[in-house]
Amino acid sequence: MTLVSKFLRPVARLYPIEMGKGWIASLLKDQNIPDGEVVRMNEGVLMRTHPDYMYKHAYLFGEYEPVLTAVFKKLVQPGDVCIDAGASFGFYTCLFALRGARVYAFEPVPASFVLNAEAVRLNGCESKVKAYNSGLGERAGTLRIHTFKNLSLGHASSSDLGRPDAVPHECPITTIDAVCAEESVDQISFLKMDVEGYEFEVLKGGQRMLSKANAPVVHFEVNGQCLRHRNLDPNSIVSLLKGYGYKEFLQIRRYGGVRKAPDKLSLSDSNYLAFKDVSRLAQVLA
């Protein structure tokens, strides 16, 4: 443990507000995050840290994307069935499982899949989680996904983003509808997507499940950089969901809370929720 991490961490744990945490985190270099230390997150999830940016807030503050975490906790209840598309290092996979949900977790990048499996074991969630070393898309097959030597492992994209440090991985993909048929899943309660610009294809592959009257609340992210490199418009995601019968869309604010999404989405990075069953709006608006 470096002197910076030794003295910075106790102060960071006491810092009360979200604004300013990015500056505090910048004081700790990624390579100085302890490799293999187990931390208990504020939500009770255990994470084993590694020298990568995606563990920095977990190590310093005991949290990961606290605004999203607060919203997701309202939506995920015991007995729910959740799909974690782009499961990464496993925080949300374990959070959902520890809340009593059955989780189908999809992570196509092999190194991230290993981290996800490590988190599931650490939290004793094996009976609640079925993890797939594959992605989700419009049809079964393979997809070239890129990680980047000079970015956190959490930055994985179907686009190389025009970067010279992009490292391609040929990854298997399947579809929401195929998995639900194989697993005899009749209803999904919550679909969380963190797929870096591949949202449209994931949703296309879930036409049967997402067209149902009891379709899940859908979380999707607008990653402007990834969408620009694929020449995609985030409003195509909204149009597709409306075609499935989704009625209401909320935007998750950067520093907490939700509000009605604008009629036309921009390419500014943000997170959104889509609802078909409008009675579930009360879960996040309360």
Secondary structure, 3 states (H helix, E strand, C coil): CCHHHHHHHHHHHHCCCCCCHHHHHHCCCHHHCCCCCEEECCCCCEEECCCCHHHHHHHHHCCCCHHHHHHHHHHCCCCCEEEEECCCCCHHHHHHHHCCCEEEEECCCHHHHHHHHHHHHHCCCCCCEEEECCEECCCCEEEEEEEECCCCCCCCECCCCCCCCEEEEEEEEECHHHHHHHCCCCCCCEEEECCCCCHHHHHHCCHHHHCCCCCCEEEEEECHHHHHHCCCCCHHHHHHHHHCCCCEEEEECCCCCEEECCCCCCCCCEEEEEECCHHHHHHHHC
